[in-house]
Amino acid sequence: MSEPLTTGGDATGTDTEGGDVTGTDAADRHAALADRAAELDAADKLAAVRDRFVLDGTVYLDGNSLGALSTGVLPRLTEVVGREWGELRIRSWEESGWWTAPERIGDRIAPLVGAAPGQVVVGDSTSVNVFKALVAAVRMAPEGRDEILVDAATFPTDGYIAQSAARLTGRTVRAVPAAEIAAEAGATTAVALVNHVDYRTGRLHDLRGITAALHQAGALAVWDLCHSAGALPVSLDADAVDLAVGCTYKYLNGGPGAPAYLYVRQELQPRFDSPLPGWNSHADPFSMAAGYEAADGAARGRVGTPEILSLLALDAALDVWDGVAVPDVREKSLGLTDYFLECVAALVPAGRLESVTPRAHAERGSQVSLRCADAGAVMRELTARGVVGDYRRPDVLRFGFTPLYTRYADALRAARVLATVLEGTA
Ligand SMILES: *Cc1c(COP(=O)(O)O)cnc(C)c1O
């Protein structure tokens, strides 16, 4: 599933910017691309949002692994630690709203994933939430359905957790390519776990169509939104998704290890039977009752004491979304990835790279993955020259385009440096 980048250039730059180009054609090509970047940046509706982030001269294209720090987080954490913890101590569970933070912050994420309030709760890692969602889905599925379908190219943790969930619930796991899940779902399918965007290739899957096909087969749909929420529109309510999970440290910029979120569709909440029914999900936690009675609503997805410091860092990080419309984010994401692909095709010597990210907008997330010989060494060299993406073994260079803080000029610089590095290793 890869697409060759055919219009290879002949840039022979040797400096770190790749700007020292010989030959008039190459110089013209560089100038034309630079003009385009300047035009596109000037017309960018989101340009001012970049000022909400702490950035430097690096071209940071790894926001799909760890989003950049936003300016409001450090002052807010200073207040949380100094005042709420340092001075108010235990009183903050009530007076500073710590106890209800998981649902309150869930409601801030909800509009970014197309969910009405009361269906998203924040806490624990994505891995843990995959476990909660899958086991609960199996428990809600019709009797006699013994199969869990898992996206064959899934991020590994989802697959590992699905195996364990299957063993615990007496089901089996069958790996199916995401694009074939709609066709493969049948009378024995309890639930399918699908990654909305493939973390390796950047391929975007048809959330609405796959969910509808699963429902047609009488099965439930659990979606992993790690690489989509914050980068493109997600319509969980409108597309009738049953359960969803996602992490907040990628395109939501919540910080390293920021807690994940769990969406449970409102009408399924009464039947959501958590496999991790900790005291925070009890209907009356401070009754300290011996018997468990599940809380109503999204709180049913909670487990134990929330990770307050990282939760409140995330809360502050979500301020960058004020006044930002997700369709504008999508438009810029596609603009950036189109432009980057165009720059790479124009500047990088032919035959050195192959894009494994689909060209069709309907199938593209917010990253560009390029297959490249010696990708590990190439990415180390790019990083040393101030262009940070990442490397996925064995041969993929991954460039994540976070529309809130990436400029077209950054995309051009990344392509120029990539061309220079590949010239040097030819
Ligand atoms: C990043 C990512 C995860 C990460 O899970 P953690 O529990 O936060 O380590 C899970 N699934 C997908 C699809 C991811 O991209």
The ligand as a MOL file (V3000), in Angstrom:
LIG
                    3D

  0  0  0     0  0            999 V3000
M  V30 BEGIN CTAB
M  V30 COUNTS 15 15 0 0 0
M  V30 BEGIN ATOM
M  V30 1 C -0.4140 6.0150 21.4020 0
M  V30 2 C -1.3820 4.9060 21.3170 0
M  V30 3 C -1.7070 4.1300 22.4290 0
M  V30 4 C -0.9600 4.3770 23.7200 0
M  V30 5 O -1.4480 3.6780 24.8090 0
M  V30 6 P -0.8880 4.0400 26.2510 0
M  V30 7 O -1.6500 3.1800 27.1550 0
M  V30 8 O -1.1010 5.5000 26.4530 0
M  V30 9 O 0.5780 3.7520 26.2680 0
M  V30 10 C -2.6850 3.1550 22.2930 0
M  V30 11 N -3.3120 2.9570 21.1110 0
M  V30 12 C -3.0050 3.6850 20.0110 0
M  V30 13 C -3.7210 3.4500 18.7280 0
M  V30 14 C -2.0280 4.6590 20.0850 0
M  V30 15 O -1.7070 5.3580 19.0020 0
M  V30 END ATOM
M  V30 BEGIN BOND
M  V30 1 1 1 2
M  V30 2 1 2 3
M  V30 3 2 2 14
M  V30 4 1 3 4
M  V30 5 2 3 10
M  V30 6 1 4 5
M  V30 7 1 5 6
M  V30 8 2 6 7
M  V30 9 1 6 8
M  V30 10 1 6 9
M  V30 11 1 10 11
M  V30 12 2 11 12
M  V30 13 1 12 13
M  V30 14 1 12 14
M  V30 15 1 14 15
M  V30 END BOND
M  V30 END CTAB
M  END
